[in-house]
Amino acid sequence: MTTTVVLPKVPALGGLFARGAGLSLARRVRSGPTVLPDVEYVVRGVRASSDHLTEYQHLLGESASDALPAGFVHVLAFPVATALMVRSDFPLPLVGLVHVANRVTQHRPVLLTDALDVRATATDLRGHRSGTQVDLVTEVSVDGSVAWRGVSTYLARGVRLGGSGDEPATFVPPTPTGRWKLDGDIGRRYAAVSGDRNPIHLSALSAKALGFPRAIAHGMYTASRALADVGAGRGDAFEWSVEFVKPVLLPGTVTVRVAGSSEGFTFAGWDARSGKPHLTGSVTPLR
């Protein structure tokens, strides 16, 4: 039976990351994960601030509006999911988890004036060719109805559960429609807006300590920027999916294609020199 834990407010990510760092050291000595905690975390009456929304809109290139971008809703809900991942009985180490995919279904606009109920669970612990994956599922409800649902897939490299996972799809660079030139501080700027101050995003020094040659861009920054490039064509209700393939080193340039398709829009970002993809995804209007 699932246990419901009602939190008094959205927890601060700084404290969660500190707790996660300590627990990660202990979890590295385990032989492998077993089961996920049968628990859901809930925070009721969450409200966004207009200043926070404006900062996000400016950074990501979203238009000024009282409708919360789907990526901004992710930012609001992310700490609740993170609180699950730093429980003592969560089987994977927070430090080193790689965000490999994200899927959002927005059923209706979420407005600045709405009071949001946020619910987070963890599900589908499974093997992968590089380690173990898990889904963190977050639902945001308004007046008792789910308005937004996000599924974030994380990979713990080298933590073996069994199974191999799917092989990566072959990527052929399409005709570009633009380029993103990302400054070396974009990780810190997105961290200031999102609260996600994972060391791999903040500086070359902190990223090198975790195995990266330089700081890397947040996956949700690149995904949310692609969503902003789609613009109003996504409509009020849509499905937004993205797979993160190769990290974007900062500073760096991402060659981009955002274009209409038979079902809505597709997008991709890649390294023009190597032809290797950074991210691929789609936005499909629901009505």
DOSESE-708096 format. One line per 2 residues: number of its first residue (from 0); their letters; for each residue y, z, x of N, C-alpha, C. Coordinates in pm, whole numbers, plus 50000, padded with zeros to 5 digits. Atoms other than C-alpha are relative to their C-alpha. Layout:
# residues N
NUM) A) Y Z X Y Z X Y Z X | ...
***
This chain:
# residues 287
0) MT) 49880 50000 50084 50000 50000 50000 50125 50000 50088 | 49880 50013 49920 50337 49897 50138 50093 50119 49979
2) TT) 49905 49890 50003 50572 50184 50223 50141 49944 50007 | 49861 50042 50000 50940 50131 50141 50085 50106 50067
4) VV) 49907 49912 49929 51193 50283 50380 50141 49954 49966 | 49863 50033 50038 51548 50287 50239 50094 50057 50106
6) LP) 49904 49958 49899 51809 50298 50515 50137 50022 49935 | 49870 49973 50063 52152 50444 50434 50103 49891 50026
8) KV) 49908 50109 49967 52331 50152 50602 49931 49907 50098 | 50054 50094 49901 52270 49851 50824 50010 50066 50138
10) PA) 49996 49932 49870 52175 49997 51164 50075 49919 50105 | 49929 50066 49890 52376 49919 51477 49899 49939 50096
12) LG) 50094 50068 49913 52204 49665 51698 49994 50061 50140 | 49999 49942 49867 52311 49839 52019 49896 50109 50016
14) GL) 50098 49893 49995 52105 50147 51944 49858 49949 49983 | 50133 50056 50020 51812 49937 51823 49948 49934 50127
16) FA) 50043 50065 49876 51804 49732 52143 49966 50102 50107 | 50031 49896 49902 51816 50049 52354 49864 50061 49971
18) RG) 50132 49946 50036 51521 50191 52163 49891 49899 50030 | 50098 50104 49975 51339 49859 52185 49968 49984 50147
20) AG) 50023 50012 49856 51386 49847 52564 49904 50108 50049 | 50088 49892 49959 51222 50186 52605 49858 49982 49951
22) LS) 50133 50019 50056 50931 50107 52375 49930 49880 50066 | 50060 50119 49940 50878 49768 52542 49924 50034 50127
24) LA) 50069 49960 49877 50786 49935 52870 49864 50058 49970 | 50128 49939 50036 50513 50136 52699 49902 49897 49945
26) RR) 50088 50097 50065 50377 49840 52504 49939 49902 50099 | 50051 50096 49903 50328 49627 52816 49866 50043 50059
28) VR) 50127 49955 49942 50033 49842 52920 49886 49987 49900 | 50105 50013 50099 49842 49778 52597 49919 49873 50023
30) SG) 50085 50116 49983 49554 49534 52589 50039 49886 49908 | 49958 50105 50091 49706 49342 52298 50032 50059 49864
32) PT) 49963 49950 50132 49844 49376 51945 49880 50008 49908 | 50108 49985 50097 49628 49479 51653 50048 49966 49860
34) VL) 49953 50023 50136 49803 49509 51317 50148 50031 49991 | 49859 49973 50027 50154 49512 51176 50013 50121 49908
36) PD) 49977 49889 50092 50299 49818 51004 50019 49948 49858 | 49988 50040 50141 50264 49788 50624 50120 50072 49940
38) VE) 49877 49931 50038 50625 49880 50560 50110 49897 49977 | 49881 50082 50020 50946 49727 50429 50123 50088 50015
40) YV) 49873 49929 49984 51300 49828 50521 50099 49941 49901 | 49905 50042 50102 51571 49814 50256 50135 50066 50026
42) VR) 49863 49948 50000 51949 49852 50272 50070 49942 49878 | 49936 50044 50124 52143 49836 49946 50152 50005 50012
44) GV) 49854 49999 50009 52505 49749 49877 50072 49955 50125 | 49936 50050 49878 52581 49564 50200 50114 49906 49963
46) RA) 49885 50088 50025 52922 49399 50204 50052 49944 50131 | 49941 50064 49883 53066 49151 50449 50150 50025 50002
48) SS) 49854 49987 49989 53419 49187 50582 50062 49862 50019 | 49933 50130 49990 53669 48903 50561 50031 49966 50145
50) DH) 49969 50026 49860 53766 48944 50927 49875 49951 50075 | 50126 50040 49936 53402 48919 51040 49964 49857 49960
52) LT) 50031 50134 50049 53348 48612 50823 50090 49896 50067 | 49906 50095 49939 53661 48443 50962 49966 49975 50146
54) EY) 50039 50015 49859 53553 48508 51323 49878 49907 50012 | 50119 50084 49999 53214 48352 51248 50035 49855 49968
56) QH) 49963 50136 50039 53365 48050 51073 50071 49926 50113 | 49927 50063 49890 53599 47981 51365 49907 49964 50115
58) LL) 50088 50023 49886 53327 48012 51628 49901 49887 49973 | 50105 50097 50032 53068 47796 51448 50053 49869 49944
60) GE) 49945 50122 50056 53303 47538 51300 49975 49987 49851 | 50015 50002 50145 53240 47633 50937 50138 49998 49934
62) SA) 49873 50007 50072 53513 47563 50681 50037 50137 49943 | 49952 49875 50057 53727 47847 50547 49963 50006 49852
64) SD) 50047 49986 50137 53570 47971 50225 49951 50143 49981 | 50058 49870 50031 53458 48290 50049 49849 49994 49986
66) AL) 50145 50015 50000 53103 48150 50043 49948 50027 50142 | 50052 49964 49869 52903 48302 50328 49907 49891 50051
68) PA) 50095 50096 49944 52739 48040 50554 49862 50064 50015 | 50137 49947 49993 52360 48076 50563 49973 50068 50133
70) GF) 50016 49936 49870 52377 48156 50935 50069 50135 50008 | 49930 49871 50004 52625 48435 50865 49919 50103 49923
72) VH) 50089 49908 50073 52389 48587 50609 49888 50048 50092 | 50100 49960 49901 52126 48586 50884 50057 50110 50091
74) VL) 49937 49900 49915 52370 48780 51104 50006 50136 49930 | 49991 49875 50075 52419 49041 50830 49865 50068 49985
76) AF) 50133 49945 50028 52045 49084 50770 49919 50029 50126 | 50079 49991 49878 51921 49059 51130 49973 50144 50047
78) PV) 50029 49864 49953 51964 49430 51219 49891 50071 49920 | 50103 49935 50081 51739 49534 50930 49862 49957 50046
80) AT) 50127 50048 49945 51458 49313 51061 49975 50058 50139 | 50015 49944 49866 51524 49439 51414 49953 50145 49994
82) AL) 50045 49861 50014 51480 49797 51294 49849 50008 49983 | 50146 50005 50012 51125 49703 51197 49933 49979 50136
84) MV) 50062 50036 49873 51057 49561 51542 50009 50110 50106 | 49992 49890 49903 51155 49883 51720 49931 50126 49948
86) RS) 50085 49890 50042 50921 50105 51522 49892 50025 50107 | 50102 49967 49900 50668 50285 51741 49867 49934 49970
88) DF) 50127 50063 50034 50384 50119 51548 50010 49848 49988 | 49991 50146 49995 50519 49763 51579 49932 49954 50129
90) PL) 50088 50023 49885 50269 49601 51817 50054 49912 50112 | 49949 50091 49897 50490 49359 52015 50126 50057 50063
92) PL) 49879 49949 49933 50757 49444 52275 50124 49921 49960 | 49876 50069 50038 51113 49365 52162 50057 49922 50118
94) VG) 49948 50068 49880 51224 49281 52517 49908 49884 50036 | 50078 50118 49965 51112 48929 52598 49952 49919 49881
96) LV) 50036 50080 50117 51044 48819 52239 50088 49875 49995 | 49929 50128 50005 51141 48452 52202 50005 49952 49856
98) HV) 49981 50052 50135 51284 48319 51876 49963 49852 50003 | 50050 50137 49988 51086 47996 51826 50022 49916 49875
100) AN) 49977 50078 50122 51158 47896 51465 50072 50085 49898 | 49932 49930 50108 51368 47985 51164 50000 49912 49876
102) RV) 50003 50072 50127 51337 47886 50800 50076 50080 49895 | 49917 49933 50100 51595 47971 50535 49995 49921 49870
104) TQ) 49983 50059 50132 51591 47905 50162 50117 50071 49933 | 49886 49945 50072 51927 47957 49996 49994 49951 49856
106) HR) 50015 50035 50141 51888 47965 49617 50134 49984 49928 | 49868 50005 50061 52256 48013 49534 50100 50046 50104
108) PV) 49900 49953 49903 52584 48073 49717 50005 50153 50005 | 49976 49857 49981 52634 48422 49860 50148 50014 50033
110) LL) 49854 49994 49991 52998 48523 49824 50046 50126 50072 | 49941 49887 49931 53223 48756 50019 50010 50121 49909
112) TD) 49983 49889 50095 53268 48967 49705 49867 50060 49955 | 50130 49953 50046 52892 49013 49649 49956 50126 50076
114) AL) 50071 49887 49939 52713 49342 49713 49856 49956 50022 | 50129 50057 49962 52392 49252 49897 49896 50110 50021
116) DV) 50116 49917 49969 52054 49422 49894 49912 49924 50098 | 50074 50066 49893 51865 49340 50214 49863 50067 50014
118) RA) 50137 49952 49989 51487 49373 50244 49930 49925 50114 | 50066 50063 49885 51284 49307 50563 49856 50047 50013
120) TA) 50141 49971 49976 50911 49289 50630 49952 49916 50119 | 50063 50077 49893 50687 49167 50913 49864 49954 49951
122) TD) 50125 50055 50052 50390 48941 50845 49943 49896 50096 | 50069 50112 49935 50139 48692 50984 49998 50011 50153
124) LR) 50025 49988 49857 50057 48824 51330 49888 49904 50037 | 50096 50107 49973 49874 48534 51491 50006 49955 50146
126) GH) 50007 50049 49864 49764 48381 51817 50079 49872 50019 | 49925 50118 49960 49957 48110 52000 49953 49963 50140
128) RS) 50047 50044 49868 49879 47903 52307 50068 50075 50114 | 49926 49929 49896 50140 48105 52500 50004 50151 49980
130) GT) 49996 49857 50025 50085 48450 52349 49970 50034 49855 | 50018 49957 50138 50127 48601 52002 50129 49980 49922
132) QV) 49885 50023 50087 50358 48508 51714 49998 50097 49883 | 49986 49919 50120 50491 48708 51421 50120 49948 49921
134) DL) 49889 50038 50087 50717 48633 51123 50072 50125 49950 | 49916 49898 50062 51004 48862 51023 50066 49937 49878
136) VT) 49953 50057 50126 51087 48793 50658 50111 50088 49944 | 49886 49926 50052 51426 48896 50523 50047 49935 49871
138) EV) 49948 50047 50129 51542 48865 50163 50133 50070 49970 | 49870 49948 50039 51900 48908 50045 50017 49973 49851
140) SV) 49990 50011 50146 51943 48977 49674 50140 50036 49953 | 49873 49971 50066 52251 48977 49452 49970 50024 49853
142) DG) 50025 49964 50141 52234 49153 49114 49852 49990 49965 | 50144 49995 50027 51857 49187 49146 49925 49871 50020
144) SV) 50067 50129 49980 51783 48820 49220 50015 49956 50146 | 49996 50046 49862 51693 48677 49561 50089 49876 50011
146) AW) 49908 50112 49980 51979 48452 49673 49971 49926 50130 | 50020 50054 49865 51871 48394 50033 49873 50061 50057
148) RG) 50122 49951 49937 51539 48423 50215 49983 49934 50136 | 50016 50053 49866 51487 48385 50587 49870 50045 50063
150) VS) 50122 49969 49925 51171 48369 50797 50026 49965 50146 | 49979 50019 49858 51225 48417 51170 49868 50019 50073
152) TY) 50125 49995 49926 50927 48342 51394 50028 50032 50146 | 49982 49957 49862 50904 48520 51729 49869 49988 50076
154) LA) 50115 50014 49910 50672 48468 52024 50009 50104 50110 | 50014 49911 49886 50558 48737 52265 49913 49929 50103
156) RG) 50075 50076 49899 50458 48537 52573 49907 50091 50079 | 50095 49928 49918 50149 48652 52755 49930 50115 49932
158) VR) 50068 49895 50077 50049 48902 52485 49891 49932 49918 | 50108 50081 50055 49708 48772 52385 49935 50065 49879
160) LG) 50069 49957 50120 49566 48802 52036 49875 49917 49975 | 50107 50095 50030 49335 48501 52033 50055 49884 49921
162) GS) 49950 50119 50067 49375 48150 51897 50097 49927 50091 | 49920 50082 49910 49576 47870 52046 50129 49949 49938
164) GD) 49881 50053 50063 49836 47764 51789 50005 49849 50006 | 49986 50146 50003 49956 47410 51727 50059 49948 50130
166) EP) 49941 50065 49885 50037 47171 52008 50140 49950 49963 | 49865 50047 50031 50406 47075 52036 50001 49852 49966
168) AT) 49988 50140 50039 50506 46748 51870 50071 49921 50110 | 49934 50087 49904 50612 46454 52085 50143 49972 49952
170) FV) 49860 50023 50035 50992 46414 52093 50050 49874 50068 | 49936 50121 49949 51161 46078 52133 50149 50010 49967
172) PP) 49857 49984 50029 51541 46111 52170 50052 49890 49909 | 49944 50101 50090 51712 45936 51878 50140 49959 50046
174) TP) 49862 50039 49971 52054 45770 51876 50093 50118 49975 | 49916 49881 50019 52308 46047 51931 50120 49973 49909
176) TG) 49877 50006 50080 52596 46120 51695 50110 50086 50061 | 49899 49916 49938 52777 46367 51922 49944 50081 50115
178) RW) 50040 49911 49891 52766 46620 52204 50070 50134 49984 | 49940 49867 49995 52825 46992 52228 50017 50039 50147
180) KL) 49976 49947 49866 52986 47113 52549 50017 50151 49988 | 50005 49856 50018 52901 47481 52569 50046 50070 50128
182) DG) 49948 49926 49886 53103 47705 52798 49905 50112 50040 | 50087 49895 49950 52940 47973 53007 50010 50130 49924
184) DI) 49983 49874 50073 53077 48248 52781 49957 49992 49854 | 50033 50013 50143 52940 48114 52451 49897 50103 49957
186) GR) 50095 49895 50034 52653 48363 52465 50070 50132 49969 | 49925 49876 50024 52898 48653 52490 50084 49989 49874
188) RY) 49916 50017 50119 53121 48507 52219 49915 50009 49873 | 50085 49989 50118 52832 48464 51974 49945 50143 49988
190) AA) 50047 49862 50004 52704 48811 52070 50104 50091 49934 | 49894 49918 50059 53042 48957 51973 50005 49984 49849
192) VS) 49999 50025 50144 53016 48795 51628 49871 50046 49932 | 50130 49973 50062 52644 48847 51566 49948 50141 50029
194) GD) 50054 49872 49958 52588 49179 51743 49876 49988 50086 | 50123 50023 49923 52289 49023 51924 50036 49990 50148
196) RN) 49964 49995 49858 52359 49133 52282 49876 50007 50088 | 50117 50013 49914 52020 49046 52425 50047 49955 50139
198) PI) 49950 50033 49865 52072 49034 52806 49980 49854 50040 | 50024 50139 49960 51930 48680 52827 50117 49909 49962
200) HL) 49888 50082 50046 52248 48553 52656 50133 50034 50066 | 49869 49946 49963 52518 48750 52834 50051 49957 50136
202) SA) 49956 50037 49866 52528 48657 53203 49882 49947 50079 | 50106 50051 49914 52334 48481 53476 49921 50115 50062
204) LS) 50066 49886 49936 52259 48817 53639 49899 50066 49907 | 50091 49933 50093 52109 48979 53330 49889 49907 49954
206) AK) 50103 50096 50040 51925 48660 53234 49895 49983 50109 | 50095 50014 49889 51769 48628 53580 49902 50116 50004
208) AL) 50089 49884 50000 51627 48978 53546 49886 49983 49902 | 50103 50025 50101 51427 48846 53249 49937 49861 50015
210) GF) 50073 50123 49968 51310 48524 53413 50070 49870 49973 | 49926 50124 50026 51584 48272 53324 50095 49972 50116
212) PR) 49911 50031 49887 51787 48085 53589 50146 50028 49971 | 49863 49970 50043 52111 48130 53391 49992 50057 49859
214) AI) 49995 49956 50139 52220 48278 53062 49967 49883 49908 | 50035 50105 50096 52093 48086 52758 50073 50025 49868
216) AH) 49935 49989 50131 52256 48014 52424 49906 50062 49899 | 50079 49950 50111 52138 48203 52119 49945 49882 49920
218) GM) 50056 50104 50084 51900 47989 51917 50075 49987 49869 | 49932 50006 50129 52080 48084 51596 50142 49946 50013
220) YT) 49871 50067 49981 52410 47971 51748 49982 49849 49988 | 50019 50145 50004 52275 47619 51802 49956 49955 49861
222) AS) 50045 50037 50135 52096 47613 51465 50114 50005 49900 | 49889 49984 50094 52403 47738 51280 50110 49898 50025
224) RA) 49902 50105 49972 52626 47491 51458 49954 49867 49942 | 50053 50121 50063 52397 47209 51344 50021 50005 49849
226) LA) 49978 49986 50144 52418 47345 50989 50147 49975 49966 | 49858 50023 50022 52797 47348 51015 50033 49851 50010
228) DV) 49977 50144 49986 52786 46985 51132 49953 49922 49877 | 50043 50063 50125 52591 46893 50817 50110 50010 49896
230) GA) 49885 49983 50087 52882 47035 50621 49965 50015 49853 | 50013 49978 50144 52928 47030 50244 49886 49923 49938
232) GR) 50111 50077 50054 52650 46776 50197 49874 50080 49975 | 50119 49915 50022 52396 47059 50208 49998 50057 49859
234) GD) 49994 49948 50136 52515 47176 49866 49998 50151 49996 | 50000 49855 50018 52500 47527 49723 49862 50061 50018
236) AF) 50137 49952 49987 52119 47556 49735 49924 49902 50089 | 50065 50089 49904 51910 47420 50020 49896 50075 50081
238) EW) 50093 49947 49901 51626 47471 50264 50047 49953 50138 | 49952 50026 49864 51721 47489 50631 49893 50048 50098
240) SV) 50106 49962 49906 51453 47484 50898 50034 49949 50139 | 49973 50038 49862 51470 47470 51276 49889 50052 50089
242) EF) 50091 49958 49895 51234 47485 51570 50074 49997 50132 | 49936 49989 49869 51361 47602 51908 49895 49966 50106
244) VK) 50100 50051 49905 51187 47417 52190 50030 50042 50143 | 49962 49972 49861 51370 47449 52521 50136 50068 50001
246) PV) 49871 49930 50001 51649 47701 52590 50114 49915 50054 | 49879 50066 49951 52003 47576 52643 50063 50089 50106
248) LL) 49938 49923 49892 52126 47697 52982 50151 49987 49994 | 49854 49998 50009 52493 47797 52997 50062 50010 50139
250) PG) 49943 50102 50088 52722 47631 53069 49908 49878 49993 | 50087 50115 50014 52561 47315 52943 50051 49906 49892
252) TV) 49966 50101 50099 52586 47002 52733 49876 49965 49920 | 50110 50036 50089 52363 46933 52433 50036 49870 49929
254) TV) 49983 50124 50074 52332 46577 52305 49940 50020 49861 | 50033 49962 50137 52310 46590 51926 49992 49878 49910
256) RV) 50000 50094 50113 52208 46382 51627 49991 50081 49872 | 50002 49944 50136 52293 46499 51275 50020 49883 49906
258) AG) 49994 50123 50081 52220 46232 51016 49928 50020 49867 | 50066 49996 50130 52120 46175 50656 49859 49947 50009
260) SS) 50139 50047 50009 51755 46124 50565 49967 49981 49853 | 50040 50023 50138 51561 46039 50252 49998 50130 49919
262) EG) 50008 49872 50072 51535 46412 50167 50122 50087 50019 | 49882 49919 49974 51867 46537 50297 50060 49966 50135
264) FT) 49944 50019 49867 51959 46572 50664 49898 50045 50104 | 50076 49955 49885 51783 46597 50997 50098 50021 50116
266) FA) 49917 49979 49882 51924 46725 51323 49911 50026 50120 | 50071 49975 49875 51819 46747 51685 50103 50017 50110
268) GW) 49918 49984 49881 51970 46860 52013 49911 49992 50123 | 50087 50020 49884 51838 46760 52354 50083 49984 50127
270) DA) 49941 50023 49869 51909 46724 52725 49996 49850 50028 | 49994 50146 49984 52027 46367 52783 49936 49955 50131
272) RS) 50056 50040 49870 51910 46366 53146 49847 50003 50000 | 50146 49987 49998 51553 46486 53090 49935 49943 49874
274) GK) 50057 50044 50127 51510 46373 52729 49924 50108 49927 | 50076 49892 50063 51359 46712 52646 50083 50067 49891
276) PH) 49925 49942 50112 51452 46872 52313 50032 50147 50019 | 49964 49859 50011 51634 47199 52268 49964 50054 49862
278) LT) 50031 49959 50137 51597 47217 51890 49987 49877 49912 | 50012 50103 50103 51494 47003 51593 49998 50071 49866
280) GS) 50002 49935 50130 51535 47071 51224 50044 49909 49888 | 49960 50075 50119 51632 46965 50875 50071 50091 49902
282) VT) 49933 49933 50111 51848 47061 50579 49970 49918 49876 | 50041 50070 50120 51715 46972 50235 50065 50064 49877
284) PL) 49941 49946 50123 51934 47023 49925 49894 50021 49893 | 50097 49969 50105 51743 47182 49637 50043 49948 49865
286) R) 49955 50060 50126 51954 47035 49360 50134 49932 50018
***
